Amino acid sequence: MTTGSFRNCANMKGAVSISNGVPDFFRGPQYKRVAPRWNMLKLPREDYDYEFGLILEKLDPEEVYMELLQLGGPDPILLCWEKPNTWCHRRRVAEWLENGLGFDIIITEHGFRREQVLPYFGTPPELIIPVKKQLELF
């Protein structure tokens, strides 16, 4: 399992959207259980993190993992809008799965080694791109 951006990975085998919206060109499966709600996208970072934590808190990592495997096959790529190594919920989902599963798993950004991927809570403020700007990139 890896993570990726629609821009880089949308047409790859195993691509699964974990965002609320998808670009017009994406034809793969969507998994919205780990997507932020639309109203969260305008929240300050601290409030967003809190609200997204509430979403994850209600879910079972093993169940989510199995559902993602069903949608994306043996090597799903969890997709959303942000470029690699910018603040993004897909990194938080990946870390939540890494920490919550009862076995060792490393989930990295597609095309990156794990040590090249910024941690969700360690992303520098200058790499936090507002959602509106992200949408303008497509």
C-alpha positions as CSV (number, residue, x, y, z in Angstrom):
1,M,0.0,0.0,0.0
2,T,1.2,3.5,-0.9
3,T,-0.3,7.0,-1.1
4,G,-0.3,9.4,-4.0
5,S,-1.7,12.4,-5.7
6,F,-4.4,12.3,-8.4
7,R,-1.9,14.1,-10.5
8,N,0.8,11.4,-10.3
9,C,-1.1,8.2,-9.7
10,A,-4.8,8.4,-10.8
11,N,-4.3,6.1,-13.8
12,M,-2.3,3.5,-12.0
13,K,-3.5,0.0,-11.1
14,G,-4.7,0.0,-7.5
15,A,-5.6,3.7,-7.3
16,V,-8.4,4.4,-4.8
17,S,-9.6,7.8,-4.0
18,I,-9.9,8.7,-0.3
19,S,-11.1,12.2,-0.9
20,N,-14.7,13.6,-1.1
21,G,-14.3,14.9,-4.6
22,V,-12.3,13.5,-7.6
23,P,-11.0,15.1,-10.8
24,D,-13.1,14.4,-13.9
25,F,-10.4,12.1,-15.3
26,F,-10.4,9.7,-12.3
27,R,-12.4,6.5,-13.0
28,G,-11.2,4.4,-10.0
29,P,-13.0,3.4,-6.9
30,Q,-13.8,5.9,-4.1
31,Y,-13.5,5.1,-0.4
32,K,-15.0,8.0,1.6
33,R,-14.9,6.5,5.1
34,V,-11.5,8.2,5.6
35,A,-12.3,11.4,3.7
36,P,-12.6,14.7,5.5
37,R,-16.0,16.2,5.4
38,W,-16.5,19.2,3.1
39,N,-17.0,21.6,5.9
40,M,-13.7,20.6,7.5
41,L,-11.7,21.9,4.5
42,K,-12.1,25.5,5.7
43,L,-11.2,24.9,9.3
44,P,-8.0,26.1,10.9
45,R,-5.4,23.3,11.1
46,E,-5.9,22.5,14.8
47,D,-9.7,22.2,14.4
48,Y,-9.3,20.2,11.2
49,D,-6.9,17.8,13.0
50,Y,-9.3,17.4,15.9
51,E,-12.3,16.7,13.6
52,F,-10.4,14.3,11.4
53,G,-9.2,12.5,14.6
54,L,-12.9,12.0,15.5
55,I,-13.5,10.4,12.1
56,L,-10.6,8.0,12.5
57,E,-11.5,7.3,16.1
58,K,-14.8,5.7,15.0
59,L,-13.1,3.3,12.5
60,D,-11.2,0.0,12.9
61,P,-7.9,0.1,11.1
62,E,-8.0,-3.6,10.2
63,E,-11.5,-3.2,8.7
64,V,-10.4,-0.2,6.7
65,Y,-7.3,-1.9,5.5
66,M,-9.2,-4.9,4.3
67,E,-11.8,-2.7,2.5
68,L,-9.0,-0.8,0.8
69,L,-7.4,-4.1,-0.4
70,Q,-10.8,-5.2,-1.8
71,L,-11.1,-1.9,-3.8
72,G,-7.5,-1.5,-4.9
73,G,-6.1,-5.1,-5.0
74,P,-2.9,-6.3,-3.3
75,D,-1.2,-2.9,-3.7
76,P,-3.7,-0.1,-3.3
77,I,-2.6,3.5,-3.8
78,L,-4.6,5.9,-1.5
79,L,-5.2,9.1,-3.5
80,C,-6.3,12.7,-2.8
81,W,-5.4,16.1,-4.3
82,E,-2.3,17.3,-2.6
83,K,1.2,17.1,-4.1
84,P,3.7,14.7,-2.4
85,N,5.2,16.0,0.8
86,T,2.7,18.7,1.4
87,W,0.3,18.5,4.4
88,C,-2.5,16.1,3.5
89,H,-4.9,13.8,5.2
90,R,-3.7,10.8,3.2
91,R,-0.5,10.9,5.2
92,R,-2.5,10.9,8.4
93,V,-4.5,7.9,7.2
94,A,-1.3,6.1,6.3
95,E,0.2,6.7,9.7
96,W,-3.0,5.7,11.4
97,L,-3.0,2.4,9.5
98,E,0.7,1.9,10.2
99,N,0.1,2.4,14.0
100,G,-3.2,0.7,14.2
101,L,-2.8,-2.6,12.4
102,G,-1.7,-5.6,14.4
103,F,1.2,-6.3,12.1
104,D,4.2,-4.4,10.6
105,I,3.4,-2.3,7.6
106,I,5.1,0.7,6.0
107,I,3.0,3.0,3.9
108,T,5.0,5.4,1.9
109,E,4.2,8.0,-0.9
110,H,4.3,6.4,-4.3
111,G,7.9,6.8,-5.7
112,F,9.4,7.7,-2.4
113,R,11.3,5.8,0.3
114,R,9.6,6.1,3.7
115,E,12.4,8.3,5.1
116,Q,11.7,10.8,2.3
117,V,8.1,11.2,3.4
118,L,7.3,14.0,5.8
119,P,5.2,12.9,8.8
120,Y,1.7,14.3,9.0
121,F,2.2,16.2,12.3
122,G,5.7,17.3,11.3
123,T,4.8,19.0,8.1
124,P,6.3,22.5,8.1
125,P,3.8,25.3,7.9
126,E,5.2,26.5,4.5
127,L,4.1,23.2,3.0
128,I,0.5,23.5,4.1
129,I,-1.2,24.6,0.9
130,P,-4.8,25.8,1.3
131,V,-7.4,23.6,-0.4
132,K,-8.5,26.4,-2.8
133,K,-4.9,26.6,-4.1
134,Q,-4.7,22.8,-4.4
135,L,-7.9,22.8,-6.6
136,E,-6.4,25.4,-8.8
137,L,-3.5,23.1,-9.7
138,F,-5.8,20.8,-11.7
